[in-house]
Amino acid sequence: MIQKAAALAETRGWDFDILSPLQLAVAIPSPRWRFYYTVNLFCSIDGGAWGFVALKDFEVMGKRDPEVSLAFGRLRQFFTPDEIDLLPTPQCMIRYMRDIEIDVESKVENQLGSAIDEALAQIDMAWTVLMLVNWGDKSAAEAIAHVNVSELRELSEK
């Protein structure tokens, strides 16, 4: 089943490595920023359940740590049932996790591709908030107010 995800990666020009028949490691470019997310895709034996974990390095400035934590707390409400976390130092990184149910009778690549595109747009939105808080000296409330309000509203409805 992971071959379907590999076919999607190849079609989109993503660097990938098949780690097992049920796991694929992929480097996926950010839609908005000039960096790559490290993404691990997993599928069930029957191909009906999929999940992925996206990771991005993130350095928290010591003086901004309380405000970054507050921003993460506020962002989490928009990502439920997906999960977004900040893994602790020394390997500080953003971790975003999503589970997907896929209809194996239809085109898996299309459903998986759409889910990944949507998730990356959400991660990029969170990255914008976190950049404003961490490096732009904005409060969590100010940073969230600066992102597209309709994006946040759409996220909270999902």
C-alpha positions as a printed Julia matrix, in Angstrom:
158×3 Matrix{Float64}:
   0.0    0.0    0.0
   2.86   2.41   0.66
   3.63   2.22  -3.06
   0.6    4.47  -3.61
   2.14   7.12  -1.36
   5.47   6.65  -3.15
   3.7    7.19  -6.48
   2.21  10.42  -5.1
   5.66  11.57  -3.92
   7.24  10.74  -7.27
   4.48  12.56  -9.19
   4.98  15.67  -7.07
   8.77  15.55  -7.24
   9.26  14.99  -3.51
  12.38  13.23  -2.27
  11.27  10.02  -0.59
  12.52   6.77   0.84
  10.44   3.63   1.38
  11.29   2.52   4.93
   8.94  -0.46   4.99
   5.83  -1.69   3.16
   3.84   0.5    5.59
   6.11   3.54   6.08
   7.46   6.24   3.78
   9.84   9.09   4.63
   9.32  12.21   2.51
  10.83  15.69   2.25
   7.96  18.02   1.32
   8.47  21.7    0.47
   6.48  24.25   2.43
   3.84  25.94   0.24
   4.63  29.33   1.78
   8.24  29.26   3.0
  11.56  28.22   1.52
  12.16  25.14   3.6
  11.18  21.48   3.71
   9.15  19.5    6.19
  10.37  16.04   7.12
   7.26  13.87   6.89
   6.78  10.22   7.8
   3.7    8.56   6.3
   2.24   5.38   7.74
  -0.55   3.15   6.45
  -2.46   0.18   7.79
  -2.12  -3.23   6.19
  -5.45  -2.84   4.37
  -4.61   0.75   3.29
  -7.76   2.21   4.85
  -6.07   4.06   7.69
  -3.21   6.49   7.11
  -1.29   8.87   9.29
   1.6   11.22   9.0
   3.95  13.13  11.24
   5.55  16.35   9.95
   8.58  17.78  11.74
  10.24  21.18  11.45
  13.22  22.51  13.4
  12.31  25.45  15.59
  14.5   27.49  17.9
  12.68  29.19  20.76
  14.34  32.35  22.03
  14.69  32.03  25.79
  12.96  35.32  26.6
  10.04  34.42  24.29
   9.46  30.95  25.71
   6.33  31.83  27.78
   4.67  33.61  24.85
   5.56  30.81  22.41
   4.01  28.3   24.82
   0.88  30.44  25.01
   0.72  30.63  21.2
   0.97  26.85  20.97
  -1.84  26.5   23.48
  -4.06  28.78  21.43
  -3.13  27.16  18.12
  -3.97  23.66  19.37
  -7.69  24.47  19.46
  -7.63  25.06  15.69
  -5.93  21.75  14.9
  -8.13  19.29  16.79
  -8.25  16.32  16.13
  -4.86  16.87  14.47
  -2.06  17.49  16.93
   0.58  20.19  16.96
   3.32  20.21  19.61
   6.68  21.73  20.31
   9.15  19.01  21.22
  11.52  20.09  23.99
  15.15  21.05  23.63
  17.84  20.06  22.79
  16.08  18.86  19.63
  13.46  21.56  19.55
  11.04  21.11  16.69
   7.44  21.51  15.71
   5.6   18.2   15.38
   2.3   17.98  13.54
   0.34  14.72  13.43
  -2.74  13.76  11.43
  -4.71  10.53  11.0
  -6.82   9.92   7.89
  -9.41   7.35   6.91
  -9.25   6.65   3.18
 -11.7    4.89   0.91
  -9.46   2.18  -0.57
 -11.9    1.66  -3.44
 -11.18   5.14  -4.81
  -7.92   6.88  -5.73
  -5.8    6.82  -2.58
  -3.21   9.22  -4.02
  -5.81  11.97  -4.51
  -7.22  11.67  -0.99
  -3.78  11.44   0.59
  -2.45  14.35  -1.49
  -5.39  16.55  -0.51
  -4.93  15.71   3.18
  -1.21  16.52   3.01
  -1.83  19.8    1.15
  -4.4   20.88   3.74
  -2.15  19.93   6.65
   0.85  21.78   5.21
  -1.25  24.92   4.74
  -2.24  24.66   8.39
   1.33  24.11   9.54
   2.49  27.1    7.5
  -0.21  29.22   9.12
   1.0   28.09  12.55
   4.6   28.78  11.52
   3.59  32.36  10.64
   2.06  32.83  14.09
   5.11  31.35  15.78
   7.53  33.52  13.8
   5.61  36.64  14.82
   5.68  35.58  18.48
   9.23  34.23  18.63
  11.13  36.66  16.39
   8.64  39.5   15.88
   8.06  40.2   19.58
   4.27  39.96  19.12
   1.98  38.56  21.78
   0.2   35.31  20.99
  -3.06  37.26  20.58
  -1.45  39.81  18.23
   0.18  37.1   16.13
  -3.03  35.14  15.74
  -4.87  38.35  14.85
  -2.34  38.96  12.07
  -2.99  35.68  10.28
  -5.92  35.35   7.95
  -9.0   35.18  10.18
 -10.9   33.16   7.62
  -8.16  30.49   7.71
  -8.56  30.2   11.47
 -12.33  30.06  11.21
 -12.1   27.33   8.57
  -9.7   25.34  10.75
 -11.96  25.57  13.78
 -14.91  24.23  11.76
 -13.03  21.09  10.72
